[in-house]
Amino acid sequence: MWGALKSDRVAARMQTPNIPAFSSNSEGRIYLDHNATSPISDEVRALVPEWLTHWGNPSSIHVAGRGPKTLLRESRDKIAKLLGVNPLELIFTNGGSESNNFALKGVFETAPEGRDHYIISAVEHPSLKRTADYLRSRGARVDEIPVLRSGRIDLEAYQALLTDKTALVSVMMANNETGHVFPIREMAELAHAKGALFHTDGVQALGKMEFNLRDLGVDLASFAGHKFYALKGIGVLYAKKGVKLENLVHGGGQERHRRGGTENILAIASLGYMCGKKDEIAARGEQMRVLRDHFETRVTSEIEGVSITGAESPRLPNTSSLLIPGVDGEILLMNLDLKGYAVSTGAACSSGSPEPSPVLLAMGLTRAEAQSSMRVGLGWSTTREQVDRFIETLIEVVRHIRAIDAQSASVQAKGRLHDTSSEGKSYVR
């Protein structure tokens, strides 16, 4: 019987020139978990040695600080251009989680008296939901907007929750588990009509879909480099000019006195470089959408009972959340890993928990359905050949697991029958 072995966590061999193999040890493996993290761009890898020569402190006025300061400025400009905002509206952080904390806590500490109400969606990332819990512990009122089984957010319920006491609404641009994209522009307009600020967690959207923060009308937005083929340890918080935030990290005068600590120049440069690929995003997104649709067409027709979570709702082009009845998601994941494929049963930030996905439960799925889920996250370098190889392996693994489960159920049924037939009999020694 296929056992649950620890994953070796090695990602896939990638063939597209711009995005390389996940690691030099990934021969024969296919990485389909880009919503958890992305491989580092080959071009970024090649530039790291050059960026490392800029080792000075960008706050220094002598020559050692000039190179890093230039790199910092140029990277900020590229990121701002991609997001459609002013470079001075960007604050570098250490990742998406810090940016989410900064947005909510920063507003909480500066909100006008009487505005103590916060609204989030029921399917937010743990970094935001737990920050909302913290605000509750500080006396704030926090409501959650329901998300329907289709993946669509309940706009009527949202409008009913908004009041003149609402300080901030925070709704993710795209869900990390299902890929569903929410109507941020419309929701921001409704929040502003009540005098509330609007924050969006855009971590999953970066590099997967085109958007412009100015057009969306948001006041705050969070991003992370490691979801866009850049280095880990770099995040961005967009704070629209005029939005008041209390600092989350106090210290020196970095980031215009908004976030203390010497900037992570190497990681910032890697994100700036990837954001310079703005013109590629639409084509890359279409490429992933075609592969995702091909994948979903095949698995739903070739594996009995498979369904796609919210297939008819707007989604990221790379993400497919599947329900495979009769198959435990964790067992499926581990066996696929043994075969050389990296996928997920949900959010990597929640891995290790025996509980089914809170996101799927919040959408109204049953525990049994949520425990049979699998998430596939395609990347810029995923090929049709890789997708087809994965489908063939998935068919084989699902068939094997179902056969073993059926055999086990048969043995248990025979055991119960034997116990029943033995009742009432007496034995003489």
N, C-alpha and C positions, 0 to 999 in steps of 0.2 A: 504494500500500500504506500502511496506517495506520502511521505511525511512532511511536516512543516519544518523546513530548515531555514536558518538565518540567511537572509539575502546577502550576496557579496557586494551589492550596491554599485555594480559597475555599469555604466551607461553604454549607449549604442555606438557603433561605428557609423560615422556620417560621411556621405560622399560629396555633398555640395561644397564647392571651393570656399565660399564665405564662412560656412559653419563646419568645423572639422569634427573628427572623432572626439567623443567625450573625454577619453583618456587614451594613452598609448597602450593600455592593457585591455582595451575593449573589443578586441578582435572577435568577430562572430556574434556579438551581442547587439540588440536593437533597443534603443532608448525611446520609449513612448510615454514619458512622464514629464513633459515640458511645463506642466502647470505647477509642479513641485519645485523645479529649478531647471535652468537651461545649461547646456554645455557652454564653455567659454569659446567665443569666436576665435578661429585660427588667426585672423588678422590682429585681434587683441593680443593674443599670445605673442605674436611676432613683435608687437610694439612695446611690450612690457620692459624689455631691456633698455630701450631708449627712455621710457618714462622713469625708470629707476635712477637715471642719471640726474633727475630733478629731485634730489633728496632733501633740499633745504626746506626751511619753514616759510610758507608763503607770506607770513606776517612780517618777516624780516625785511629790512630796507636795503641790506647789502646784496651783493651779486648772487650769493647762494639762494636767496629768496626770490629773485626775479624770475627765474625759469619756472619754478612751481607756481608762482602767482600768475604768470602768463597762461600756463596750462589750465589753471583753475578758471580763469576768465574765459578762455576759449571753449572749455567744456561746458561751462554754464550757458554760454551763448547758444551752443548747439542744442542743448536740452530745451532751452526756452523756445527756440525756433520750432522744434518738433511739437511742443505742447501748445504753441501759439500764445505765449505770454511774454512779459518783460523779464529779462534775466534777473533783475533785482527783486523779483517776487518769488524767487526760488531759494529754499533753505536746504542745505545738505544735511542729511542725518545718517544713521548707520543702517537704515533699512526701512521696509514698509511698516513693521510693527512700531518702531519709534515714531514714524511719521503719523500713524494713526493715534498713538498716545498723545503726541504733541498737539494734534488738532483738537481732540476732545477736551483734554485737560487744559490746554491753552485757552480755549473759549470759556470753559467753566470758571476759570479764575478771573476772567475779565468781563463776564456777561453783566449787563445792566441789572440792577436790583429788580426782582420780580420776574425775571426771565430764568426760570429754574427747570424748564421742561426740555427734554431731549428725545429725539425720535431716531431709531435705527431700524433696519430691516431684520427680519427673523433669521436671515441666512448670512449674516456678516461673518467675516474672518474672526477667529478667536481673539486676536489682538485688539479688535474693536469691541467685541461683546464683553470681554473682561474689563476693558477700560470703562465701558458703560456701567458694569457692575460696581466699579470703583466710585463712579459718580453717584450711584445710588447710595453707597455707604457714606457719602459726603452730604447727603440730603437732597440730591436731584431726583426729579421724577423722570423715569425713562420708559417709553412705550416702544413696542415693536410692531412693525408693519407686517401683516401676514403675506406670505408668498404662496401662490396657488400650486397645485400639483403640476400644472402646465409649465411652471417656471416663471410665470408672469407675476409681477408684484400687484397687490390689491390696491389700486389707486383710490377707490372709493373709501376704503378703510383708512388710507393715508390722509385723505382730505379731512376725514372726521377726527383724526388725531391732532391735526394742526390747531394751535390756539395762539392768542396774542402773547402767551407766556412762553412759547417755544423759542429757545435760544439757538438751537442747532439741530439740523437734520443730517444724518450720515447714512448714505446708501452707496454700496459698492457699484462701480461701473459695470463689472462683469463678475459673475460668481466663479470662484476657483474650482468648485467641484462639478457643477453642471454646465458651466460656460454661459449661462443665461445672461443676456445684456439687458440692463434696466433703463427706463426712459428718464435719464438724468436731467435733460434740459427741461422737460415738463415738470418734473418734481422740484427742481430748483426754483422755477417760476412760482410754483404754489407756495414754497417756503418763503420766498421773498415777499409775497403778497401779505404774509403775516408778520413780516419784519424779522424773520429768522435767517440765520446763515445756513449755507449748505456745503457739506463736505462729501467728497466721493473718494473711495478707495479704488484707485486705478491700477493697482499692482498687476492684475491679470490682463488688463487691456493693453498695456504697453508693448508695442511690437507685434501685436496680433490684429489690431484694427486701427483705422484712422480716426482721429478725433482732434478737436481743438477746444481747449479749456475755456477760452474766451467765448466761443460760440455756445458752449454748454451752459455758461452763466454761473459756474460754481465759484464759491469763495475760497475753498480749500480743497486740495487733492494730494493723495499719497502715491508714491511710486517706489519701486525697488529695482536695482540694477541686475540682480541675479536671475530675474525672470526674462531678461532681454539680452542674453549672451554676454553680459558683462561680469565683472568680478563681484563676489559677495562682499558685504560690508558697506554698501553704499545705498542710500535711499534719498528721496527728495520729498519735501513738503512744499507745495505751491500755496502761498498765502497772498491772496489778492491785495493790492495796495489799499490801505485803509483799514484792513482787518486787524483788530487788536488781539494779540496772543500773549499769555504769560509764558516765559521761557520754561522749557522742560529741563534743559541742561544749562545751568549757570556756569559762567567762567569768564573767558576773555572776550575780546571784541569781535571774534570771528562771526561770519554770516551776518554782518551789520548788527552785532550785539544780540542776535536772536538764538544762537546755538553755540555754546562754548565748546572749545576743544580744537586742536590743530586738525585741519582738514585732511581727509584720506585721499591724497592727490592721486595715487595709483588707481584706486577704484573709481574715483570721479572721472579720471581721464578715460577709463574703459567705458563707462556709461556715456560720456560725451561722444566718444567715437561711434558707438552703436546708434546713438540718436542722430548722428550725421547721415545715417542710412534712411532718412525720412522718405525718400522717393521710392524705396523698395517695399515699403510696408503693404501697400495695396496689392501689388502683384504677389507678394509672399502669402498674403492672406487668402487670395483667390486660389493659389496653389494648394494651400492646406485645406480649404473648403472642399475642393474637388476630391482630394484624397479621403477626407472625412466622410463625405457622402458615399464614396465608393465603398469604404469600410462598412458603413452602416447598412448599405443596401445588401452587401454580401452576408454579414452576420445575422441580420434579421430574417433572411431567406434560407440560410444554411444551418442555423442553430435553432432548434425548436424553442419557442416561447420567449425569445429575446425581444426586449423592447427598449426604446431610446427614451430617456427621461426628458420630457418637454421638447420633443423633436420639432413641433410646429411653432415654437416660440423663438424670438431672436436669440441667437447664440454666437459665441466666438467661433471663428472658422476652424479652429484646431481641436475643439473639445467635444468628446462624446462620452456621455454618462449612460451606461447600459445596466439593465437589470436582467440577470440570467437565472431564472427560477430553478430551484433544486441544486444550486451550487453555492457553497459558502465563499464569500468574496476573499477572505483571508487565505483559505486553502487554495483557491484559484490563483491568487497573486503569487504565493510561494512556489507553486508548481510551474507557473510561467517563468518565474525567476530562474528556476533550475534549468529551464529550456533555453534561457538566454534572452528573456524579454523583461523590460522594466515597465510596469504599469502601476496603477494605484487603485485602492478601494475608496479613496476619498482624499482629504487634505493631508499632506505630509506633516503639517504642524500638529495634527491630531493623531498621528500614527502611534501604535502601541496601546491604544485604548481598545478594550474588548467590546465597547459599546458601538452600535451602528452609527452611521453618519448623522450628526445633529441637523445638518442641512436638509437631508432627505426626509428626516422625521418631521422637520418644521414645514416641509412642503406637503405633508399629509400622507407620505408613504408609510406602510406598516413596517414593523421591525424586521419581519422576514424579508420584505422587499429590499429594505435598506442593507441588510446583511448579504444580499445577493448582488450588490452593485459592483461595478468596475468602471474606473475612469481611464480613458485613453486621451493623452495630450500630445498631439503631433507638433513637430517643429519645422523650422524653415528648411531643414535639410532632410526631412523624412521623404523617402521615395515610395513609389507605387510597389516596387519589388519588395521592399521591407514590409509594407502593409499587407501584401498578399501572403508573404511568408508567415507573418503573425497570425493572419486569419486561419491558415491551415493548421498552425500549432494550437490555436485557441479551440478550433473544432475538435481536435484530437484530445486535448486536456479536458474539455467539458464532457465529452463522451466518456472518458475514463472515470472521472469523478462521479458522474451520474450512474455509471455501471456499478461502481463499488458501493455507492449509497443504496442502490436498488438491491444488491446482493446482501448488504448488511440488514436492510429492512426485511428481506425474506427470511433471513436467519432468525431475527427477532420474532417475526410472526410465527415461525415454527415452534420457537421456544414457548411462546404464550399458549399455543395450541396444545403442546405437550403438558404444560402446567394445568390447563383446564381439564384435560382428559384424565389427569391423575387425581383430581379432587374426589373425595368420597371413598377412595380405595383404602383398605386396611391390610396390613402386612403382618404375618405371624413368623416370628423368628424361630 
